[in-house]
């Protein structure tokens, strides 16, 4: 048979020399383990067969590495086995506390003086199941038939069915292996009732503790841990912390973890560059020599072991720690050459002259790698700058100001390069590197330039053609090139000037006039071009400004040139002034006077000077006949010598009202409206009349064409002699909801007077003056259409003046030229004779019904 054994101590090993440090190890570590003191014990509960069980114990001296080996054989004691087979194993019994009754006869619970100890049950037990734990019993079971039960999580509450109890014997058993990591403690309550379900004992609490076994390996929170450490860090520098957790009991050895570093890659410069705190997992440096330029990254394999790191009994797991060595500025930039060379054409800017290259061992594109360049000598005028290329870290020597070859043919620059951040402390290298840059300036053909530009000269207006004004020449800045300069005229708005192509002399070819529209503020501008014969040829422009001094070359004129006044001197007069294109002192004040001839001028008019610029013209006589008069006026300016001019003022004399305003019909002419304006107005009126006439003719032609189209209607489409189908049939005898007022007075619905002109058919009732007949009274709304027609017939018969177009013909008038007879005589009392309807047979099948009704002779 098999039994479950929990072997606490099997055998004890000891060494002869107690001073030796011996390490023990079992060949079956899952079943048997050996403590450091040599005690061998079972690591778990397991069934032991009747046959012998063997395993080996290994011992090794930690100092001398001497090894021993011993075999351990386990067997069951036959005596104990026989006893077990004969007698069942004793099970612990839990008895309900005794109750006593008081003097009233009621049950009263006795005070407990003991506590039921918890039941300890190891997790992961292999059975067999159900496994008996304890027996619950009440001392009342001698007199009563009792039933036992347990409640609580694990019994009748989730997870249900883990613990069961025999209701008769009270035997409490577990049905499956337990897992402490899921539930570490069960709290059950035991009950005892009689067969009727009456409680005979108070419930008792049973606590079952699940004993932890080392069944879970440590688990790292991350399989790969990343950390950084600056290069050149001193020993003891903190790097990072790794953490693992163990699902076993943290307060027991099974959950106590210890860390250690299994390996380091690479092993340069030492195999032990880092260490780890075995309890906290903190990784720190233990050796100097971290150099990013040599080793940029270290990979550590970290192991976490429970059982306080016991390599024999503990369970282990590993993770990877990746430590990146970060860069610090421990390497300054170094130029790749001592001297750099470049060249640049003169007068060019933003041109790269040379590329300065450096090397830096620090990490690229960091502040410890990025170089900053500066010019330390050879450029006192600031012609050059150095910018850093962000991708290549090269220094780009660039021209900032134009360079003149005639002034500087070569530059020798001293440049220095350093990092954006200073070097780390303790670095023995110099903080910067220096080099020399030789820049050669290339001579190019430059533009000739006028000096001064613009050039200002002063001359009086009126200079005759051929007068030499000035010499306007340009200089060639290329002193080391033998070149000739030629001059041409580029801009001369009034075409007054010419320039000698060789010596640059400027001569007039027309009279200079200050009053020309090309002169602004007495200034006339002309532009000239100077071109050399270099390769390539270059040119430059220069502006000549001629300030024209005024001379008295313009006579004054009267302003305004037209005016109006009344036939009498009162109540108004004419105020005039003078217009002179010259300026002071060749303009005002002006003198105004009337000529001696013709004599009528001074006889009819008088002029009075108001001030230096204005005068007043008045009638000298008391009355002057209305009309238009031309009054000559002599105006003299103040020039030296003065200049006079006789200007004609057209004066309109008109009849005036009390306010002094002209009332003549032709005032528009006197007010200054010229003949051209009057002709334009008349032309507009004539064009407007022609357009109106054309529109009227077009409308008449349109009416004629529409009437012609009505006459050309196809006979088959002519509705005068045809039966019209309106596609609207009545609903029989029940459809009697007629608006008969529309039949009684159709003229009130759409009178002929509102029909458009020109669209009436020729066979319609003509619209011309007709004799007025008595208005027939409107019949009431009869209930039958026949009654309405009969009343209409009576009204026609009783009207002696009724024309052939009686009231019934208003519904469909067929015209005066219709070949059909009038319907007014149908059933009329004044008809006077029989009519022949045989002609209906000739009208075709459509009139066959009518022919049968009214034709056919005597039948």
C-alpha positions in Angstrom: 0.0 0.0 0.0 1.0 3.6 -0.4 0.9 6.3 2.3 1.5 10.1 2.3 4.5 11.0 4.3 5.7 14.4 5.4 9.3 13.6 6.4 10.7 16.4 8.5 14.2 14.9 9.0 15.7 11.9 7.5 19.4 11.9 8.3 22.0 14.3 9.7 25.5 14.6 8.1 28.5 16.2 9.9 32.1 16.6 9.0 34.9 15.4 11.2 36.5 18.8 11.2 34.0 21.4 12.2 36.1 24.2 10.7 35.5 23.1 7.2 33.0 24.8 5.0 31.1 22.0 3.2 28.4 22.5 0.6 25.7 19.7 0.3 23.6 18.8 -2.7 21.0 16.2 -3.3 20.7 14.1 -6.5 16.9 14.5 -6.2 16.5 18.2 -5.2 12.8 18.1 -6.1 12.1 15.5 -3.3 15.0 15.8 -0.9 17.2 18.8 0.2 20.1 19.2 2.5 20.6 22.3 4.8 24.0 23.9 5.3 24.2 22.1 8.6 23.8 18.7 6.9 20.2 18.0 7.8 18.4 16.0 5.1 14.7 16.6 4.8 11.9 16.0 2.4 11.1 19.0 0.2 7.5 17.9 -0.3 4.8 15.4 0.7 4.9 12.4 -1.6 3.8 8.7 -1.5 6.5 6.3 -0.5 6.3 2.8 -1.9 7.0 -0.3 0.0 10.1 -0.9 -2.0 13.3 0.9 -1.0 13.9 4.5 -2.2 17.5 5.6 -2.9 19.1 9.0 -3.6 22.6 10.4 -3.4 24.1 13.2 -1.2 27.0 15.1 -2.6 29.4 17.1 -0.4 32.2 19.5 -1.5 34.8 21.5 0.5 34.5 25.1 -0.7 38.2 25.8 -0.1 39.9 22.6 -1.2 37.2 21.6 -3.7 37.4 18.0 -2.2 34.3 16.0 -3.0 32.4 13.2 -1.2 29.4 11.1 -2.2 27.0 9.1 0.0 23.9 7.0 -0.9 20.8 7.2 1.3 18.3 4.4 1.3 14.8 5.0 2.6 12.5 2.2 3.7 9.3 1.8 5.7 9.6 0.4 9.2 7.7 -3.0 9.0 6.3 -2.6 12.5 4.9 0.8 11.8 3.6 -0.5 8.5 1.8 -3.4 10.1 0.2 -1.1 12.7 -0.9 1.2 10.0 -2.5 -1.6 8.1 -4.2 -2.9 11.2 -5.4 0.4 12.7 -6.6 3.5 10.8 -4.6 6.6 11.4 -5.8 8.7 14.3 -7.6 11.8 13.0 -7.7 15.0 15.2 -11.2 15.5 16.7 -12.8 18.8 17.2 -15.6 18.8 19.8 -18.3 21.5 20.0 -18.1 23.5 23.2 -20.4 22.2 25.9 -23.6 24.1 26.7 -25.3 24.2 30.1 -28.8 25.2 31.1 -29.7 27.9 33.6 -32.3 27.7 36.3 -35.0 28.7 33.9 -34.5 25.7 31.8 -33.1 27.5 28.7 -29.9 26.6 27.1 -27.0 28.9 27.8 -23.7 28.8 26.0 -20.8 28.0 28.2 -17.9 30.4 28.0 -15.0 29.1 26.0 -11.6 28.8 27.6 -9.8 27.6 24.5 -9.4 28.5 20.9 -9.5 26.0 18.1 -6.1 26.1 16.4 -6.0 26.6 12.6 -5.4 23.6 10.3 -2.2 23.8 8.3 -2.5 22.2 4.9 0.4 22.3 2.3 -0.4 23.5 -1.2 0.1 21.3 -4.3 -0.6 18.1 -2.4 -0.7 15.0 -4.6 -3.5 13.2 -2.7 -5.0 10.8 -2.6 -8.3 12.8 -2.5 -10.4 13.3 -0.7 -7.9 13.7 2.1 -9.2 13.6 5.7 -8.3 16.7 7.8 -10.2 16.6 11.1 -13.3 15.1 12.6 -16.0 17.4 14.0 -18.2 16.0 16.8 -20.7 17.1 19.3 -21.1 15.3 22.7 -24.8 15.3 22.1 -24.5 12.6 19.4 -24.9 10.0 22.2 -28.5 11.0 22.8 -29.5 12.5 19.4 -29.0 11.7 15.8 -27.1 14.7 14.5 -26.1 15.9 11.1 -22.9 17.9 10.4 -22.2 20.6 7.8 -19.7 23.3 6.9 -20.3 26.7 5.2 -18.1 29.4 3.8 -15.8 30.0 0.8 -14.5 26.7 -0.4 -17.5 24.7 0.9 -20.9 26.0 -0.1 -19.6 29.4 -1.5 -17.2 29.9 -4.5 -15.0 28.2 -5.0 -17.4 25.4 -3.9 -16.6 21.8 -3.3 -13.0 22.1 -2.1 -14.0 21.0 1.4 -16.6 18.5 2.2 -17.9 16.9 5.5 -19.5 13.6 6.2 -22.8 14.6 7.7 -23.0 11.4 9.8 -19.4 11.1 11.1 -18.4 14.8 10.8 -15.2 13.9 8.9 -13.9 17.1 7.2 -11.9 16.4 4.0 -10.2 18.3 1.1 -11.1 17.2 -2.4 -8.3 18.7 -4.5 -4.8 20.3 -4.3 -4.7 23.8 -3.0 -2.9 26.8 -4.4 -1.7 29.4 -1.9 -1.1 32.0 -4.6 -4.9 31.9 -5.3 -6.3 31.5 -1.7 -3.9 31.6 1.2 -6.6 30.9 4.0 -10.0 29.4 4.2 -12.5 30.4 6.9 -15.2 27.8 7.4 -18.0 27.4 10.0 -19.1 24.0 11.2 -22.7 23.3 12.1 -24.5 20.5 14.0 -28.3 20.0 13.7 -30.7 17.2 14.6 -32.7 15.2 12.0 -35.4 17.9 12.1 -32.9 20.6 11.2 -32.9 22.2 14.6 -29.6 23.7 15.7 -28.2 21.8 18.6 -24.8 23.5 18.8 -23.5 27.0 18.1 -21.4 27.1 14.9 -17.7 26.9 15.4 -15.0 28.6 13.2 -12.4 26.5 11.4 -9.4 28.2 9.8 -7.4 26.3 7.3 -4.0 27.9 6.4 -2.5 26.9 3.0 1.2 26.3 3.6 3.4 27.8 0.9 5.6 25.7 -1.2 8.3 26.9 -3.5 6.4 26.4 -6.7 6.9 29.8 -8.4 9.9 31.1 -10.1 10.9 34.8 -9.8 9.5 36.9 -12.7 11.2 40.1 -13.9 8.9 43.1 -14.6 10.6 43.5 -17.9 12.6 41.0 -19.9 14.9 43.7 -21.2 16.0 46.7 -19.0 17.5 49.8 -20.5 19.8 52.1 -18.7 22.4 54.8 -19.3 25.7 55.9 -17.8 27.9 58.7 -18.8 31.3 57.8 -20.1 34.2 58.4 -17.7 31.9 57.8 -14.7 33.6 57.1 -11.4 33.2 53.8 -9.5 30.0 53.7 -7.5 27.9 55.7 -10.0 24.3 54.5 -10.0 23.1 53.2 -13.4 19.7 51.6 -13.0 17.5 49.2 -10.9 16.0 45.9 -12.0 13.0 44.4 -10.2 11.6 40.8 -10.1 8.6 39.5 -8.2 7.8 36.0 -6.8 4.3 34.8 -6.4 5.3 32.8 -3.3 5.0 34.0 0.2 7.3 37.1 0.5 7.6 36.5 4.2 9.0 33.1 3.7 12.2 31.9 2.1 10.2 30.9 -1.0 9.6 34.5 -1.8 12.8 36.1 -0.7 14.8 37.1 -3.8 18.5 37.7 -4.4 20.1 39.2 -7.5 23.4 38.7 -9.2 25.1 39.4 -12.5 25.8 36.2 -14.5 27.7 37.8 -17.4 28.8 41.0 -19.0 29.4 41.6 -22.7 31.8 43.0 -23.8 34.4 42.4 -21.2 36.4 45.5 -22.1 38.2 47.1 -20.4 37.2 44.8 -17.5 34.9 41.8 -17.0 33.5 43.4 -13.9 32.6 46.9 -14.9 29.2 46.7 -12.9 27.8 45.2 -9.8 24.3 44.7 -8.5 22.9 45.0 -5.0 21.6 41.5 -4.3 18.6 42.6 -2.4 17.5 45.9 -4.1 18.6 45.2 -7.7 20.5 48.5 -8.0 23.2 48.3 -10.6 26.3 50.5 -10.1 29.7 50.9 -11.6 32.6 49.3 -9.8 35.5 50.1 -12.3 36.7 53.1 -14.1 37.4 53.3 -17.8 34.0 53.7 -19.4 34.7 55.2 -22.9 31.9 55.6 -25.4 34.4 55.9 -28.2 35.6 52.4 -27.4 32.5 50.6 -26.0 29.1 52.2 -26.6 26.9 49.6 -24.9 27.1 46.8 -22.3 24.8 43.8 -22.0 24.4 42.2 -18.6 22.5 39.0 -17.8 20.8 39.4 -14.4 19.6 36.4 -12.4 17.0 36.5 -9.6 16.8 33.5 -7.2 14.4 32.9 -4.4 15.2 31.0 -1.2 17.4 34.0 -0.5 19.5 33.1 -3.5 20.2 29.5 -2.5 21.6 28.0 -5.7 20.6 24.5 -4.6 17.0 24.9 -3.5 16.0 28.2 -4.9 14.3 28.8 -8.3 15.8 31.3 -10.7 15.0 33.4 -13.7 17.0 35.8 -15.8 16.6 39.1 -17.6 18.8 41.3 -19.8 20.1 44.7 -18.8 21.3 46.9 -21.7 23.5 49.8 -20.4 24.2 52.5 -23.0 27.3 54.6 -22.4 26.3 58.2 -23.1 28.7 60.7 -24.6 30.4 63.6 -22.9 32.6 66.2 -24.5 35.9 64.5 -23.9 37.2 65.1 -27.5 37.7 68.5 -29.0 37.3 69.0 -32.8 40.5 68.8 -34.8 41.1 70.3 -38.2 42.1 67.8 -40.9 44.6 70.2 -42.4 46.7 73.1 -41.1 46.0 75.3 -44.1 42.9 75.6 -46.4 42.8 77.4 -49.7 40.0 79.2 -51.6 39.4 82.0 -54.1 36.5 84.4 -54.8 35.7 86.9 -57.6 35.7 90.5 -56.5 32.4 92.2 -55.7 30.6 88.9 -55.0 28.7 88.2 -51.7 27.2 85.1 -50.2 29.8 83.0 -52.0 31.4 80.0 -50.2 35.2 80.4 -50.4 36.4 77.2 -48.6 35.2 74.2 -46.7 36.9 73.7 -43.3 36.8 70.0 -42.3 37.2 68.8 -38.7 37.1 65.4 -36.9 35.5 64.8 -33.6 35.3 61.4 -31.9 32.2 62.3 -29.8 28.7 61.2 -30.8 27.6 62.9 -34.0 24.9 65.5 -34.0 25.2 66.2 -30.3 26.4 69.4 -28.6 29.7 67.6 -27.8 30.2 67.0 -31.6 28.8 70.1 -33.2 31.6 72.5 -34.1 31.5 76.3 -33.8 33.9 78.2 -36.0 35.2 81.8 -35.6 37.8 84.0 -37.4 40.5 85.0 -34.9 42.7 87.0 -37.3 43.3 88.4 -40.8 39.8 89.9 -41.4 39.7 93.3 -39.6 37.2 94.7 -42.1 34.7 91.8 -41.6 34.5 90.6 -45.2 34.1 86.9 -44.2 31.9 84.8 -42.0 32.0 81.1 -41.1 28.8 79.0 -40.9 28.6 75.4 -39.7 27.0 72.8 -42.0 24.6 70.9 -39.6 25.0 67.6 -41.5 28.7 67.4 -42.2 29.9 69.7 -39.3 32.1 71.5 -41.9 32.9 75.2 -41.6 31.7 77.2 -44.7 33.8 80.3 -45.2 31.4 82.8 -46.9 31.9 86.3 -48.3 29.8 88.8 -46.3 30.9 92.1 -47.9 32.1 92.8 -51.5 35.8 92.6 -52.0 37.6 95.0 -54.3 40.5 93.4 -56.2 42.2 96.8 -56.7 42.3 97.2 -52.9 42.8 93.6 -51.6 44.2 90.8 -53.7 44.6 88.2 -51.0 43.5 87.4 -47.4 45.2 85.1 -44.9 42.6 84.2 -42.2 43.2 82.5 -38.9 40.3 80.3 -37.8 39.5 78.3 -34.7 37.0 75.5 -34.0 35.5 74.4 -30.7 32.4 72.5 -29.5 29.1 74.0 -28.5 29.6 72.8 -24.9 32.9 73.1 -23.0 35.1 70.0 -22.6 34.5 67.8 -19.6 36.6 68.3 -16.5 39.8 66.5 -16.4 40.3 66.3 -20.1 43.9 67.1 -21.0 43.3 68.1 -24.7 43.2 71.8 -25.7 39.7 73.1 -25.9 40.0 74.3 -29.6 41.9 73.7 -32.8 43.2 76.3 -35.1 44.0 76.5 -38.9 44.9 79.0 -41.6 42.7 79.9 -44.6 44.3 81.5 -47.7 41.8 83.4 -49.9 42.7 84.7 -53.3 40.6 87.5 -54.9 40.0 87.2 -58.7 39.9 90.4 -60.8 36.7 90.8 -62.9 35.5 93.5 -65.3 33.5 96.0 -63.3 30.9 98.5 -64.4 32.1 102.1 -65.2 30.5 104.6 -62.8 29.7 108.3 -63.2 30.9 110.6 -60.6 29.0 112.5 -59.3 25.8 110.6 -60.0 23.4 112.4 -60.5 25.1 115.5 -61.8 23.3 118.9 -61.4 23.8 121.8 -63.7 21.9 125.2 -63.9 21.1 127.0 -67.1 18.5 129.5 -68.2 15.8 128.3 -70.5 15.8 129.3 -74.1 19.4 128.2 -74.8 19.8 127.8 -78.5 20.6 124.5 -80.2 24.3 123.6 -80.3 25.1 125.1 -76.9 27.5 122.9 -74.8 26.0 122.4 -71.4 28.6 120.2 -69.5 30.9 117.2 -69.7 29.5 114.1 -68.1 32.2 111.3 -67.9 32.5 107.9 -66.1 35.5 106.2 -64.5 36.5 102.6 -64.9 37.4 101.0 -61.6 39.6 98.3 -63.3 42.9 100.0 -63.0 44.9 97.0 -64.2 42.8 96.7 -67.4 43.4 98.9 -70.4 39.8 99.7 -71.5 38.0 102.4 -73.5 34.7 103.9 -72.5 32.0 105.0 -75.0 29.0 107.1 -74.1 25.4 106.9 -75.4 22.1 108.6 -74.6 19.7 106.3 -72.7 16.8 108.6 -71.8 16.0 112.2 -73.1 12.2 112.7 -72.8 12.1 116.0 -74.8 15.0 115.1 -77.2 16.9 118.2 -76.3 20.4 116.8 -75.8 23.2 114.8 -77.4 26.5 113.4 -75.9 29.9 112.9 -77.5 30.6 109.2 -77.5 34.3 109.7 -76.7 34.7 112.7 -74.3 31.2 112.8 -72.9 30.4 116.4 -73.8 26.7 117.2 -73.7 25.3 119.7 -76.2 21.7 120.9 -76.8 20.0 120.0 -80.1 16.8 122.0 -79.3 15.7 125.1 -77.3 15.3 124.3 -73.6 11.9 125.3 -72.3 11.2 125.4 -68.6 7.4 125.4 -69.3 7.7 122.0 -71.1 5.6 119.2 -69.6 8.8 117.2 -69.3 10.1 119.6 -66.8 9.0 118.9 -63.2 9.7 121.6 -60.6 12.1 123.4 -62.9 14.2 120.2 -63.2 14.8 118.2 -66.4 16.4 114.7 -66.1 18.3 112.9 -68.8 20.1 109.5 -68.4 23.3 108.4 -70.2 25.1 105.1 -70.6 28.9 104.5 -70.3 30.1 101.1 -71.7 33.6 99.7 -71.7 35.2 97.1 -74.1 36.1 94.5 -71.5 35.3 90.8 -71.6 32.5 90.7 -71.0 31.7 94.4 -71.7 30.2 96.2 -68.8 28.2 99.4 -68.6 27.0 102.0 -66.1 24.3 104.7 -66.1 24.4 108.3 -65.0 21.7 110.9 -64.6 22.1 114.6 -65.6 19.8 117.0 -63.8 19.4 120.4 -65.6 17.8 123.1 -63.4 16.2 125.6 -65.8 16.1 129.2 -64.7 13.0 131.1 -65.9 13.1 133.9 -68.4 10.1 136.1 -69.4 9.2 134.2 -72.5 5.5 133.8 -72.0 2.9 136.6 -72.2 0.0 136.7 -69.8 -3.5 135.7 -70.9 -7.0 136.6 -69.6 -8.8 134.2 -67.4 -11.6 133.2 -67.8 -12.0 133.5 -71.5 -15.8 133.6 -71.4 -18.2 135.5 -69.0 -21.7 136.9 -68.8 -23.2 140.1 -67.5 -26.6 141.9 -67.4 -27.7 144.6 -69.9 -27.3 147.2 -67.2 -24.3 147.9 -65.0 -26.1 146.7 -61.9 -26.4 144.4 -60.2 -23.2 142.6 -61.3 -19.7 142.9 -62.9 -17.0 140.6 -64.3 -13.9 139.7 -62.3 -10.9 138.6 -64.3 -7.3 137.6 -63.7 -4.3 136.7 -65.8 -2.6 133.4 -66.6 1.2 133.5 -67.0 3.3 130.3 -67.4 6.3 132.1 -66.1 7.2 132.3 -62.5 8.2 135.2 -60.3 9.6 137.7 -61.0 8.4 137.3 -64.6 4.7 136.9 -63.7 2.5 139.1 -61.5 1.6 141.7 -60.5 -0.2 142.4 -63.8 -1.4 145.6 -65.4 -4.9 145.5 -67.1 -6.1 148.0 -69.8 -8.5 148.4 -72.7 -7.2 149.1 -76.2 -8.0 152.4 -77.9 -9.5 150.8 -81.0 -12.1 150.0 -81.7 -13.6 153.1 -80.0 -16.7 151.2 -78.9 -14.6 149.2 -76.4 -13.7 152.1 -74.2 -17.1 153.6 -74.9 -19.1 150.6 -73.6 -16.7 149.1 -71.1 -14.4 150.1 -68.3 -11.8 148.1 -66.4 -10.7 148.6 -62.8 -7.6 146.9 -61.3 -8.5 145.3 -57.9 -4.9 144.2 -57.0 -1.8 142.8 -58.6 -3.6 139.7 -60.0 -7.3 140.7 -60.4 -9.3 143.3 -62.2 -13.0 144.1 -62.7 -14.8 144.7 -66.0 -18.0 146.7 -66.0 -20.5 148.3 -68.4 -19.7 151.9 -68.9 -23.1 152.8 -70.4 -26.4 152.3 -68.7 -27.8 149.8 -71.1 -26.2 147.4 -73.6 -28.4 145.3 -75.9 -28.3 141.6 -75.2 -25.8 139.6 -77.2 -22.3 138.2 -77.3 -19.4 140.7 -77.4 -15.6 140.2 -77.7 -13.8 142.5 -75.4 -10.0 142.8 -76.0 -7.9 143.3 -72.8 -4.2 144.3 -72.7 -2.4 142.5 -69.9 1.3 143.3 -69.0 3.4 141.2 -66.6 6.3 142.4 -64.3 9.2 140.8 -66.2 12.4 142.6 -67.1 11.7 143.6 -69.8 7.9 143.2 -69.3 5.8 141.2 -71.7 2.3 142.3 -72.9 -0.5 140.5 -74.6 -4.0 141.4 -75.9 -6.5 138.7 -74.9 -10.1 138.5 -76.0 -12.8 138.0 -73.4 -16.1 136.7 -74.8 -18.9 138.4 -72.8 -22.6 137.4 -73.1 -24.9 140.3 -72.3 -28.3 139.0 -71.3 -31.5 139.9 -69.6 -31.3 139.3 -65.9 -33.8 138.7 -63.1 -33.7 140.4 -59.7 -30.9 138.1 -58.6 -28.7 139.0 -61.5 -29.1 135.7 -63.3 -29.6 135.4 -67.0 -33.1 134.5 -68.2 -32.5 134.3 -72.0 -33.5 131.2 -73.9 -30.0 130.8 -75.3 -28.3 130.9 -72.0 -26.7 127.5 -72.6 -24.6 129.1 -75.3 -23.6 132.1 -73.2 -22.7 129.8 -70.3 -20.0 128.2 -72.4 -21.9 125.3 -74.0 -20.2 125.2 -77.4 -21.5 124.3 -80.8 -20.0 120.8 -80.7 -21.9 120.0 -77.6 -25.2 121.2 -79.1 -24.6 119.1 -82.2 -23.8 116.0 -80.1 -27.1 116.5 -78.2 -29.1 116.8 -81.4 -27.5 113.7 -82.8 -28.4 111.7 -79.7 -32.1 112.9 -80.0 -32.2 111.9 -83.7 -30.7 108.4 -83.0 -33.3 107.9 -80.2 -36.2 108.8 -82.6 -34.9 106.4 -85.2 -34.7 103.6 -82.7 -38.3 104.2 -81.6 -39.5 104.3 -85.2 -37.7 101.0 -86.0 -39.3 99.3 -83.0 -42.8 100.4 -84.1 -42.2 99.1 -87.6 -41.0 95.8 -86.2 -44.1 95.4 -84.0 -46.4 96.0 -87.0 -44.5 93.5 -89.2 -44.8 91.0 -86.4 -48.6 91.5 -86.2 -48.9 91.0 -89.9 -46.9 87.8 -89.9 -49.1 86.4 -87.1 -52.3 87.2 -89.0 -50.9 85.6 -92.1 -50.1 82.5 -90.1 -53.8 82.3 -89.0 -55.0 82.5 -92.6 -52.7 79.6 -93.6 -54.2 77.1 -91.1 -54.7 73.7 -92.6 -58.4 73.0 -93.3 -58.2 69.8 -91.3 -57.1 71.9 -88.4 -59.8 74.5 -88.9 -62.2 74.2 -86.0 -65.0 76.2 -87.6 -66.7 73.3 -89.4 -65.4 70.5 -87.2 -66.6 68.8 -84.1 -64.3 69.8 -81.2 -63.4 67.1 -78.7 -62.5 68.6 -75.4 -61.7 65.3 -73.7 -63.9 66.1 -70.7 -67.1 64.1 -70.3 -69.7 64.4 -67.7 -70.4 61.9 -65.0 -73.9 61.1 -66.0 -77.0 62.1 -64.2 -75.1 62.4 -60.9 -72.6 64.9 -62.3 -74.8 68.0 -62.0 -72.5 70.3 -60.1 -72.2 72.9 -62.9 -71.3 76.6 -62.5 -74.0 77.7 -64.9 -73.2 81.4 -64.3 -70.3 80.9 -66.6 -72.7 79.9 -69.4 -75.2 82.7 -68.6 -72.7 85.6 -68.8 -69.5 84.5 -70.4 -68.6 88.1 -71.2 -68.1 88.8 -67.6 -65.4 86.1 -67.4 -63.2 87.2 -70.3 -64.4 90.4 -72.0 -63.2 91.0 -75.5 -61.7 94.3 -74.6 -58.8 92.7 -72.7 -57.7 90.4 -75.5 -54.3 91.3 -76.9 -54.3 93.2 -80.1 -53.3 91.3 -83.2 -54.0 87.7 -82.1 -57.8 87.6 -82.9 -58.9 85.2 -85.6 -60.5 86.5 -88.7 -63.6 84.5 -88.1 -64.2 85.8 -84.6 -66.9 88.2 -83.8 -65.7 91.6 -84.9 -64.9 94.2 -82.3 -66.5 97.4 -83.7 -69.1 99.7 -82.4 -72.4 98.0 -82.3 -75.9 99.2 -81.4 -76.6 98.9 -77.7 -79.3 96.3 -76.9 -81.2 95.9 -73.8 -79.3 93.9 -71.3 -80.9 90.6 -70.6 -81.4 89.7 -67.0 -79.1 87.0 -65.7 -81.1 83.8 -65.2 -80.9 82.1 -62.0 -78.9 79.0 -61.7 -81.2 76.3 -63.0 -80.8 72.8 -62.1 -80.9 71.5 -65.6 -78.9 72.7 -68.7 -82.0 72.3 -70.8 -83.9 74.8 -68.8 -81.1 77.3 -69.2 -81.1 76.9 -73.0 -84.9 77.3 -73.2 -84.8 80.5 -71.2 -82.1 81.8 -73.5 -84.4 81.0 -76.5 -87.3 82.8 -74.9 -85.1 85.9 -74.3 -84.0 85.9 -77.9 -87.6 85.5 -79.2 -88.8 88.4 -77.0 -86.0 90.7 -78.1 -87.1 92.3 -81.4 -83.8 94.0 -81.9 -81.7 90.9 -81.4 -79.0 90.5 -84.1 -78.1 87.2 -85.8 -75.5 86.8 -83.0 -77.8 85.9 -80.1 -76.8 85.1 -76.6 -76.1 81.4 -77.4 -73.5 82.3 -80.1 -71.3 83.9 -77.5 -70.0 80.4 -76.4 -68.5 79.6 -79.9 -68.8 82.4 -82.5 -67.9 81.0 -85.9 -67.4 84.2 -87.8 -69.3 86.1 -90.4 -68.0 83.9 -93.2 -69.1 80.5 -91.8 -70.8 78.2 -94.2 -72.9 76.7 -91.3 -76.3 78.2 -90.7 -77.2 80.1 -87.6 -78.4 78.0 -84.7 -80.6 80.7 -83.5 -83.6 79.3 -85.3 -83.5 75.8 -83.7 -86.8 75.2 -81.9 -87.5 78.9 -82.2 -91.2 79.9 -82.2 -90.4 82.5 -84.8 -88.8 80.0 -87.2 -91.7 80.0 -89.6 -91.0 76.8 -91.7 -89.4 73.4 -92.1 -85.7 73.0 -92.9 -83.9 70.4 -95.0 -81.2 68.4 -93.2 -80.4 66.0 -95.9 -77.0 67.7 -96.5 -75.9 66.1 -93.2 -75.4 62.8 -95.1 -72.7 64.5 -97.1 -70.6 65.5 -94.2 -69.1 62.1 -93.4 -69.4 59.5 -90.7 -69.0 62.0 -87.9 -72.4 63.5 -88.7 -74.2 60.2 -89.4 -76.0 60.3 -86.1 -77.4 63.8 -86.8 -78.4 62.8 -90.3 -80.3 59.8 -88.9 -82.1 62.0 -86.4 -83.0 65.0 -88.6 -82.6 63.7 -92.2 -84.3 60.9 -94.1 -87.4 62.7 -95.5 -90.8 61.9 -94.0 -89.5 59.1 -91.9 
